[in-house]
Amino acid sequence: MDAIVAWGDADAIRRRVQEHHDAGADHVAIQPPVANRGLGLGQLRELATVLTGS
């Protein structure tokens, strides 16, 4: 499971996404697990700033 799932803080996830890109991925899907069928928008906003640098 660790080979395909990124987990940890935002920097750990950024590093894992970068590993996928370095291995040749041109798309990496990010879907945070959330309770009650929420969208995880808070987590996605935090990751967006880390992953895009903006």
Biopython code that builds the backbone (N, CA, C, O; Angstrom):
import numpy as np
from Bio.PDB.StructureBuilder import StructureBuilder

atoms = [
    (1, "MET", "N", (0.816, -1.179, 0.000)),
    (1, "MET", "CA", (0.000, 0.000, 0.000)),
    (1, "MET", "C", (0.873, 1.261, 0.000)),
    (1, "MET", "O", (0.540, 2.241, -0.666)),
    (2, "ASP", "N", (1.968, 1.244, 0.728)),
    (2, "ASP", "CA", (2.838, 2.418, 0.780)),
    (2, "ASP", "C", (3.411, 2.782, -0.588)),
    (2, "ASP", "O", (3.795, 3.930, -0.811)),
    (3, "ALA", "N", (3.471, 1.824, -1.494)),
    (3, "ALA", "CA", (4.018, 2.098, -2.827)),
    (3, "ALA", "C", (3.089, 2.970, -3.673)),
    (3, "ALA", "O", (3.536, 3.632, -4.610)),
    (4, "ILE", "N", (1.814, 2.969, -3.345)),
    (4, "ILE", "CA", (0.878, 3.736, -4.173)),
    (4, "ILE", "C", (0.152, 4.841, -3.415)),
    (4, "ILE", "O", (-0.480, 5.693, -4.039)),
    (5, "VAL", "N", (0.224, 4.850, -2.092)),
    (5, "VAL", "CA", (-0.498, 5.843, -1.295)),
    (5, "VAL", "C", (0.487, 6.767, -0.607)),
    (5, "VAL", "O", (1.402, 6.318, 0.084)),
    (6, "ALA", "N", (0.293, 8.057, -0.800)),
    (6, "ALA", "CA", (1.106, 9.053, -0.093)),
    (6, "ALA", "C", (0.390, 9.414, 1.201)),
    (6, "ALA", "O", (-0.816, 9.659, 1.191)),
    (7, "TRP", "N", (1.104, 9.449, 2.294)),
    (7, "TRP", "CA", (0.492, 9.821, 3.561)),
    (7, "TRP", "C", (1.511, 10.562, 4.406)),
    (7, "TRP", "O", (2.716, 10.457, 4.180)),
    (8, "GLY", "N", (1.016, 11.311, 5.380)),
    (8, "GLY", "CA", (1.877, 12.094, 6.256)),
    (8, "GLY", "C", (1.519, 13.564, 6.150)),
    (8, "GLY", "O", (0.421, 13.924, 5.726)),
    (9, "ASP", "N", (2.470, 14.411, 6.545)),
    (9, "ASP", "CA", (2.215, 15.850, 6.458)),
    (9, "ASP", "C", (2.363, 16.312, 5.010)),
    (9, "ASP", "O", (2.712, 15.528, 4.128)),
    (10, "ALA", "N", (2.092, 17.591, 4.781)),
    (10, "ALA", "CA", (2.093, 18.125, 3.415)),
    (10, "ALA", "C", (3.443, 17.940, 2.728)),
    (10, "ALA", "O", (3.484, 17.625, 1.539)),
    (11, "ASP", "N", (4.548, 18.130, 3.449)),
    (11, "ASP", "CA", (5.868, 17.956, 2.836)),
    (11, "ASP", "C", (6.136, 16.504, 2.451)),
    (11, "ASP", "O", (6.746, 16.238, 1.415)),
    (12, "ALA", "N", (5.685, 15.570, 3.274)),
    (12, "ALA", "CA", (5.852, 14.151, 2.944)),
    (12, "ALA", "C", (5.053, 13.797, 1.690)),
    (12, "ALA", "O", (5.518, 13.029, 0.848)),
    (13, "ILE", "N", (3.864, 14.355, 1.572)),
    (13, "ILE", "CA", (3.046, 14.093, 0.392)),
    (13, "ILE", "C", (3.671, 14.739, -0.832)),
    (13, "ILE", "O", (3.676, 14.142, -1.909)),
    (14, "ARG", "N", (4.198, 15.949, -0.687)),
    (14, "ARG", "CA", (4.886, 16.621, -1.799)),
    (14, "ARG", "C", (6.040, 15.767, -2.299)),
    (14, "ARG", "O", (6.203, 15.598, -3.508)),
    (15, "ARG", "N", (6.845, 15.224, -1.389)),
    (15, "ARG", "CA", (7.975, 14.376, -1.781)),
    (15, "ARG", "C", (7.493, 13.126, -2.509)),
    (15, "ARG", "O", (8.090, 12.716, -3.505)),
    (16, "ARG", "N", (6.423, 12.526, -2.019)),
    (16, "ARG", "CA", (5.913, 11.298, -2.636)),
    (16, "ARG", "C", (5.352, 11.565, -4.025)),
    (16, "ARG", "O", (5.560, 10.774, -4.944)),
    (17, "VAL", "N", (4.639, 12.681, -4.181)),
    (17, "VAL", "CA", (4.138, 13.049, -5.508)),
    (17, "VAL", "C", (5.316, 13.285, -6.449)),
    (17, "VAL", "O", (5.270, 12.882, -7.612)),
    (18, "GLN", "N", (6.362, 13.930, -5.961)),
    (18, "GLN", "CA", (7.547, 14.165, -6.782)),
    (18, "GLN", "C", (8.198, 12.850, -7.196)),
    (18, "GLN", "O", (8.685, 12.726, -8.320)),
    (19, "GLU", "N", (8.209, 11.872, -6.299)),
    (19, "GLU", "CA", (8.749, 10.554, -6.651)),
    (19, "GLU", "C", (7.970, 9.934, -7.812)),
    (19, "GLU", "O", (8.558, 9.329, -8.708)),
    (20, "HIS", "N", (6.663, 10.087, -7.790)),
    (20, "HIS", "CA", (5.853, 9.569, -8.897)),
    (20, "HIS", "C", (6.208, 10.285, -10.197)),
    (20, "HIS", "O", (6.346, 9.645, -11.240)),
    (21, "HIS", "N", (6.355, 11.606, -10.142)),
    (21, "HIS", "CA", (6.741, 12.358, -11.344)),
    (21, "HIS", "C", (8.134, 11.949, -11.817)),
    (21, "HIS", "O", (8.356, 11.767, -13.014)),
    (22, "ASP", "N", (9.060, 11.805, -10.891)),
    (22, "ASP", "CA", (10.422, 11.403, -11.250)),
    (22, "ASP", "C", (10.439, 10.019, -11.903)),
    (22, "ASP", "O", (11.301, 9.731, -12.733)),
    (23, "ALA", "N", (9.489, 9.172, -11.525)),
    (23, "ALA", "CA", (9.415, 7.819, -12.093)),
    (23, "ALA", "C", (8.705, 7.806, -13.442)),
    (23, "ALA", "O", (8.582, 6.756, -14.072)),
    (24, "GLY", "N", (8.237, 8.977, -13.888)),
    (24, "GLY", "CA", (7.640, 9.048, -15.210)),
    (24, "GLY", "C", (6.154, 9.357, -15.253)),
    (24, "GLY", "O", (5.585, 9.475, -16.338)),
    (25, "ALA", "N", (5.517, 9.489, -14.106)),
    (25, "ALA", "CA", (4.085, 9.801, -14.108)),
    (25, "ALA", "C", (3.871, 11.214, -14.631)),
    (25, "ALA", "O", (4.596, 12.138, -14.262)),
    (26, "ASP", "N", (2.870, 11.378, -15.492)),
    (26, "ASP", "CA", (2.533, 12.732, -15.933)),
    (26, "ASP", "C", (1.220, 13.203, -15.306)),
    (26, "ASP", "O", (0.817, 14.353, -15.480)),
    (27, "HIS", "N", (0.566, 12.311, -14.581)),
    (27, "HIS", "CA", (-0.636, 12.653, -13.816)),
    (27, "HIS", "C", (-0.567, 11.931, -12.474)),
    (27, "HIS", "O", (-0.243, 10.744, -12.417)),
    (28, "VAL", "N", (-0.865, 12.637, -11.418)),
    (28, "VAL", "CA", (-0.941, 12.028, -10.093)),
    (28, "VAL", "C", (-2.255, 12.488, -9.471)),
    (28, "VAL", "O", (-2.465, 13.686, -9.280)),
    (29, "ALA", "N", (-3.119, 11.566, -9.162)),
    (29, "ALA", "CA", (-4.412, 11.898, -8.554)),
    (29, "ALA", "C", (-4.240, 12.070, -7.053)),
    (29, "ALA", "O", (-3.546, 11.296, -6.393)),
    (30, "ILE", "N", (-4.883, 13.095, -6.537)),
    (30, "ILE", "CA", (-4.828, 13.357, -5.100)),
    (30, "ILE", "C", (-6.256, 13.401, -4.582)),
    (30, "ILE", "O", (-7.063, 14.221, -5.019)),
    (31, "GLN", "N", (-6.559, 12.511, -3.645)),
    (31, "GLN", "CA", (-7.892, 12.459, -3.051)),
    (31, "GLN", "C", (-7.738, 12.154, -1.572)),
    (31, "GLN", "O", (-7.523, 11.002, -1.195)),
    (32, "PRO", "N", (-7.845, 13.180, -0.727)),
    (32, "PRO", "CA", (-7.691, 12.938, 0.704)),
    (32, "PRO", "C", (-8.857, 12.126, 1.261)),
    (32, "PRO", "O", (-10.003, 12.332, 0.863)),
    (33, "PRO", "N", (-8.572, 11.213, 2.171)),
    (33, "PRO", "CA", (-9.666, 10.474, 2.813)),
    (33, "PRO", "C", (-10.377, 11.399, 3.802)),
    (33, "PRO", "O", (-9.732, 12.077, 4.603)),
    (34, "VAL", "N", (-11.670, 11.419, 3.741)),
    (34, "VAL", "CA", (-12.445, 12.273, 4.644)),
    (34, "VAL", "C", (-13.652, 11.507, 5.171)),
    (34, "VAL", "O", (-14.159, 10.593, 4.520)),
    (35, "ALA", "N", (-14.092, 11.887, 6.337)),
    (35, "ALA", "CA", (-15.264, 11.265, 6.949)),
    (35, "ALA", "C", (-16.538, 11.897, 6.394)),
    (35, "ALA", "O", (-16.520, 13.023, 5.898)),
    (36, "ASN", "N", (-17.598, 11.188, 6.480)),
    (36, "ASN", "CA", (-18.926, 11.698, 6.127)),
    (36, "ASN", "C", (-19.032, 12.156, 4.683)),
    (36, "ASN", "O", (-19.764, 13.101, 4.389)),
    (37, "ARG", "N", (-18.326, 11.514, 3.792)),
    (37, "ARG", "CA", (-18.403, 11.803, 2.361)),
    (37, "ARG", "C", (-18.107, 13.261, 2.018)),
    (37, "ARG", "O", (-18.626, 13.775, 1.027)),
    (38, "GLY", "N", (-17.294, 13.927, 2.810)),
    (38, "GLY", "CA", (-16.902, 15.289, 2.493)),
    (38, "GLY", "C", (-15.929, 15.287, 1.322)),
    (38, "GLY", "O", (-15.506, 14.232, 0.850)),
    (39, "LEU", "N", (-15.588, 16.467, 0.870)),
    (39, "LEU", "CA", (-14.698, 16.583, -0.283)),
    (39, "LEU", "C", (-13.231, 16.751, 0.086)),
    (39, "LEU", "O", (-12.359, 16.579, -0.766)),
    (40, "GLY", "N", (-12.947, 17.079, 1.326)),
    (40, "GLY", "CA", (-11.562, 17.287, 1.713)),
    (40, "GLY", "C", (-10.972, 18.569, 1.157)),
    (40, "GLY", "O", (-9.771, 18.641, 0.898)),
    (41, "LEU", "N", (-11.814, 19.590, 0.969)),
    (41, "LEU", "CA", (-11.340, 20.825, 0.341)),
    (41, "LEU", "C", (-10.241, 21.509, 1.145)),
    (41, "LEU", "O", (-9.321, 22.085, 0.564)),
    (42, "GLY", "N", (-10.322, 21.455, 2.457)),
    (42, "GLY", "CA", (-9.275, 22.056, 3.284)),
    (42, "GLY", "C", (-7.928, 21.395, 3.041)),
    (42, "GLY", "O", (-6.914, 22.076, 2.886)),
    (43, "GLN", "N", (-7.919, 20.078, 3.009)),
    (43, "GLN", "CA", (-6.686, 19.343, 2.748)),
    (43, "GLN", "C", (-6.175, 19.632, 1.336)),
    (43, "GLN", "O", (-4.974, 19.808, 1.128)),
    (44, "LEU", "N", (-7.087, 19.680, 0.374)),
    (44, "LEU", "CA", (-6.667, 19.953, -1.004)),
    (44, "LEU", "C", (-6.096, 21.365, -1.143)),
    (44, "LEU", "O", (-5.132, 21.566, -1.881)),
    (45, "ARG", "N", (-6.674, 22.343, -0.446)),
    (45, "ARG", "CA", (-6.132, 23.707, -0.487)),
    (45, "ARG", "C", (-4.726, 23.757, 0.089)),
    (45, "ARG", "O", (-3.837, 24.395, -0.475)),
    (46, "GLU", "N", (-4.530, 23.079, 1.216)),
    (46, "GLU", "CA", (-3.198, 23.044, 1.826)),
    (46, "GLU", "C", (-2.197, 22.383, 0.883)),
    (46, "GLU", "O", (-1.098, 22.901, 0.684)),
    (47, "LEU", "N", (-2.566, 21.253, 0.306)),
    (47, "LEU", "CA", (-1.667, 20.562, -0.603)),
    (47, "LEU", "C", (-1.414, 21.361, -1.874)),
    (47, "LEU", "O", (-0.313, 21.308, -2.422)),
    (48, "ALA", "N", (-2.405, 22.096, -2.350)),
    (48, "ALA", "CA", (-2.229, 22.895, -3.564)),
    (48, "ALA", "C", (-1.108, 23.920, -3.383)),
    (48, "ALA", "O", (-0.311, 24.133, -4.297)),
    (49, "THR", "N", (-1.042, 24.548, -2.224)),
    (49, "THR", "CA", (0.020, 25.538, -2.004)),
    (49, "THR", "C", (1.382, 24.867, -1.945)),
    (49, "THR", "O", (2.372, 25.429, -2.413)),
    (50, "VAL", "N", (1.440, 23.677, -1.377)),
    (50, "VAL", "CA", (2.720, 22.958, -1.265)),
    (50, "VAL", "C", (3.140, 22.383, -2.609)),
    (50, "VAL", "O", (4.317, 22.431, -2.967)),
    (51, "LEU", "N", (2.184, 21.840, -3.353)),
    (51, "LEU", "CA", (2.519, 21.176, -4.609)),
    (51, "LEU", "C", (2.767, 22.135, -5.766)),
    (51, "LEU", "O", (3.527, 21.819, -6.682)),
    (52, "THR", "N", (2.136, 23.296, -5.732)),
    (52, "THR", "CA", (2.301, 24.243, -6.841)),
    (52, "THR", "C", (3.243, 25.388, -6.503)),
    (52, "THR", "O", (3.682, 26.124, -7.387)),
    (53, "GLY", "N", (3.552, 25.535, -5.220)),
    (53, "GLY", "CA", (4.442, 26.627, -4.807)),
    (53, "GLY", "C", (3.773, 27.987, -4.835)),
    (53, "GLY", "O", (4.453, 29.013, -4.822)),
    (54, "SER", "N", (2.435, 28.009, -4.874)),
    (54, "SER", "CA", (1.752, 29.302, -4.874)),
    (54, "SER", "C", (0.809, 29.433, -3.707)),
    (54, "SER", "O", (0.152, 30.463, -3.556)),
]
sb = StructureBuilder()
sb.init_structure("model")
sb.init_model(0)
sb.init_chain("A")
sb.init_seg("    ")
for serial, (resi, resn, name, xyz) in enumerate(atoms, 1):
    if name == "N":
        sb.init_residue(resn, " ", resi, " ")
    sb.init_atom(name, np.array(xyz, "f"), 0.0, 1.0, " ", f" {name:<3s}", serial, name[0])
structure = sb.get_structure()
